[in-house]
Amino acid sequence: MKLLFLSLLLANVLIFVWTRWFDAPPAPPPASRVAAPTLMLASELPPVASNSVADFAEGAAADPLVAADAVDQSDMITGPAGVGGPAPEGTTPGIDDPIGIADSTKDSQEATAGEETLRVADVADVPAPLACLSLGPFRNQSDAENATARLQTEGLAPRQRSAEGVVGGGYWVHLPPYPTRADARRAVAEINENGVPDAYIVRTGEDINAIALGLLTELDRAERLATEVRSIGFDAQIAERILTDTVFWVDVDVDDPTLIDPGSFQLSSPRGARLRLESCPGPDEVPLD
């Protein structure tokens, strides 16, 4: 047992000696030193001679090769943005424009001009917005259909609709309603006997049993008729009236409203009818047919 203990102890000692002195990794090489440039303050820089340009001129006159080499170097240094290239015209290389300001300004102006040209071209390519116009009013649906067909042949997409509209009006000369139909008949007979042939009894509505003498478009004519009827003993009155009925419109989208001339469309009953162009109504105002 003692012999075994001594053998293990000796083996451990040998392993420790081997790993400590014979199997150790090599030491790293010493770090090399790199010489860094010496920093100097601006106040430590040597003063620049004020007559350096004059000295350069004298040296160039004495040695043409030196002058030529100096000009080549100054041209390369004073190019645009410090990159090789000739100095701007009208400047002293390396002195008047040391960092290529003139070339940079010229490039900036050219780039700005190019952007303005592109913006103008983009605006010119934008199509003009379409305007929705309504042509009418048509008293007859057939006239509206003919106008729709004509606009389609011109490459447009018209849409037809109907609405309640004014179809006439003027100044209504009349006698107020009589109590009975018989009274109204006697009045009409007397008016006719005195040279006023157009006298009719209103048979319905709020003016029932009134006597209609005429609907005139001009006020002065209505006043002359009323004066004539008053001269025979009747109380003629004048009221402005507006007549409404179903009319038809044709809506169309155009980029140039002058392309549509309302007067160029033919009507089956042109008397008293006048077509016009106006803006289309809102989508909730009238339904399209």
Residue pairs with C-beta under 8 A, 6 or more apart in sequence:
49 55
53 95
56 70
59 66
59 67
60 66
60 67
60 70
61 67
71 93
74 87
74 93
74 94
75 84
75 85
75 86
75 87
75 93
76 84
76 85
77 93
77 94
77 98
78 87
78 88
78 91
78 93
78 94
78 97
78 98
78 99
78 100
79 85
79 86
79 87
79 100
79 103
80 100
80 103
80 104
80 107
81 99
81 100
81 103
81 104
82 99
82 100
83 100
85 100
85 103
87 93
87 94
87 97
88 97
88 100
88 102
88 103
91 97
91 102
97 103
127 255
128 255
128 256
129 255
130 253
130 254
130 255
131 253
131 254
131 255
131 257
131 279
132 251
132 252
132 253
132 279
132 280
133 251
133 252
133 253
133 254
133 257
133 260
133 277
133 278
133 279
133 280
134 249
134 250
134 251
134 277
134 278
134 279
134 280
134 281
135 147
135 158
135 249
135 250
135 251
135 252
135 260
135 262
135 265
135 275
135 276
135 277
136 144
136 165
136 247
136 248
136 249
136 250
136 275
136 276
137 163
137 165
137 166
137 167
137 247
137 248
137 249
137 275
138 144
138 147
138 247
138 248
138 249
138 250
138 267
138 273
138 275
139 167
139 245
139 247
139 248
139 267
139 269
139 273
140 248
140 267
140 268
140 269
141 162
141 248
142 268
143 248
143 265
143 266
143 267
143 268
144 160
144 248
144 249
144 250
145 160
146 265
146 266
147 158
147 250
147 265
148 158
148 160
148 250
150 265
151 158
151 250
151 252
151 260
152 158
154 259
156 252
156 253
156 254
157 252
157 253
158 250
158 251
158 252
159 250
159 251
159 252
159 288
160 248
160 249
160 250
160 251
160 288
160 289
161 248
161 249
161 251
161 286
161 287
161 288
161 289
162 246
162 247
162 248
162 249
162 286
162 289
163 246
163 247
163 248
163 249
163 281
163 286
164 244
164 245
164 246
164 247
165 244
165 245
165 246
165 247
166 242
166 243
166 244
167 243
167 244
167 245
167 247
168 215
168 242
168 243
168 272
169 215
169 240
169 241
169 242
169 243
170 215
170 216
170 217
170 218
170 222
170 240
170 241
171 215
171 216
171 217
171 218
171 219
171 221
171 222
171 238
171 239
171 240
171 241
172 212
172 214
172 215
172 222
172 238
172 239
172 240
172 241
173 212
173 213
173 214
173 215
173 216
173 222
173 225
173 226
173 229
173 236
173 237
173 238
174 202
174 207
174 210
174 211
174 212
174 213
174 236
174 237
174 239
175 187
175 210
175 211
175 213
175 229
175 234
175 235
175 236
175 237
176 210
176 235
176 237
177 184
177 202
177 207
177 208
177 209
177 210
178 184
178 187
178 209
178 210
178 211
179 209
180 209
181 201
181 209
183 209
184 201
184 209
184 210
184 211
185 201
187 199
187 211
187 234
188 199
188 200
188 201
188 211
190 232
191 199
191 211
191 213
191 229
191 232
191 234
192 199
194 232
196 213
196 225
196 228
196 229
196 232
198 213
198 214
199 211
199 212
199 213
200 211
200 212
201 209
201 210
201 211
201 212
202 208
202 209
202 210
202 211
202 212
213 225
213 226
213 229
213 236
214 222
214 225
215 241
216 222
216 225
219 238
222 238
223 238
225 236
226 236
226 237
226 238
227 236
229 236
230 236
251 280
251 288
252 260
254 260
257 277
260 277
262 275
262 276
262 277
263 275
265 275
267 273
267 275
